[in-house]
Amino acid sequence: MTKKKEQIWDGNVRDAALTILLAVDKHQAYSNLLLNQTINKYKIEAKDRALLTELTYGTLQHKYTLDYYLEPFIKGKMDLWVKWLLRLSLYQIEYLDRVPDHAAVNEAVEIAKRRGHKGIASVVNGVLRSILRQGVRSTEEIKDPTKRLAIETSHPEWLVERFVEAYGISKTTEMLHENNVPPLLSVRVNTTKATVEEVLALLAEEGVEAEQSKVMPECLHLKSGQASRTKAFKDGYITIQDESSMMPANALNPQPGWRVLDMCAAPGGKTTHMAEKMNNEGSILATDIHPHKLDLIDETSTRLGLGIIQTAPVDGRKAAQFLEAESFDAVLVDAPCSGLGVMRRKPDIKYTKREEDLSRLHDIQLELLDNAVKVLKKGGRLVYSTCTVNKEENEETVQAFLAAHPEMEPTQLENLPKELLEKSQGGMLQVFPQDIGSDGFFVAAFQKSEQD
């Protein structure tokens, strides 16, 4: 490919989206990171930014469905970039009302000419115009209900089968469709600096429309504007955070003056939330296995004006070797997980995760919890959380943990809204994407016995 053809931004939104999609496929790059890098590096304007985001995420979200639609029209082998160009173009035809079909086709042909040659452009033109004439085939042709659901919602069949077995067809169908809905942008108010009302007023002054969540009181949903570009963000009044991921700090409910450990802390959203809950009084040790990620926590703490957070490069699976036994009032284990609850935010997860990954993660999660118990004071509180909807990493990890640690008991989740607590059971809470229009998230609370 020539230098010109590698250029990611020349004002052509569709060409930029294609470059990102190819990088995701070929290098297993994260779509959200690539998208943000592209937007920031080339200072893409708001109008183009919105379309680039929609094209990139939308095409990824519906990849299997688009392939099902394209299959009858493709003959023989095809270069990877041409396949992605057809997916990208068909996504616009099938899912975007505001993009005229002829415009999507013409743009695809021009991109094919630039990246390839007239022969490829002719193939692209032929495939797309045939689809416009004949229409796409119905998924009703797929007789197996699980396979049909997998194609309709563009999720791997093994994952659909797993969800159906765990949660039933109705809840699974609802969840998989919700995974394809663009997420709300939410921010957390730094209550050590201002009230929710004051922050709403600050954002309004900058032309950003926001409203307070009906679920998490410190959460605001943004209807317009870019949070990271606001003065409110730069001055530390808000943090960008999904609403579901505000549950762990609330569930731990750390009090001013406590000594708290955040075992898998980077990039620091939950760490700083806990510091705010503690009114910046006490101490939090934020550890992570990746030393370079600790800089993110330090930067965020400084921006928010939170002085009680210290960072240290510690592998949580060996925490008890480096930290004093029974020295923390509370521990948060926001564990590495499959991320199956955040697929609408990171659609590439659907296509990169493998079934065998889940068991490996379960073992890591238990190692982290084992170490957390050793450094937790008697009578101390432990919260375990993940951003997945996979029972093996959630309920089954909790069951295995409790079986191995008789000194730990499930305890009531605290400081969460009534509508969430009503869904909890035995100190555990699984929130699905469709429950509050947020990420899928799991949280469980435990207390260590006062007795030896």
Summary of the structure (lengths in Angstrom):
residues: 452
radius of gyration: 23.8
end to end distance: 67.2
largest distance: 78.1
contacts: 1509
relative contact order: 0.09
helix: 53%
strand: 14%
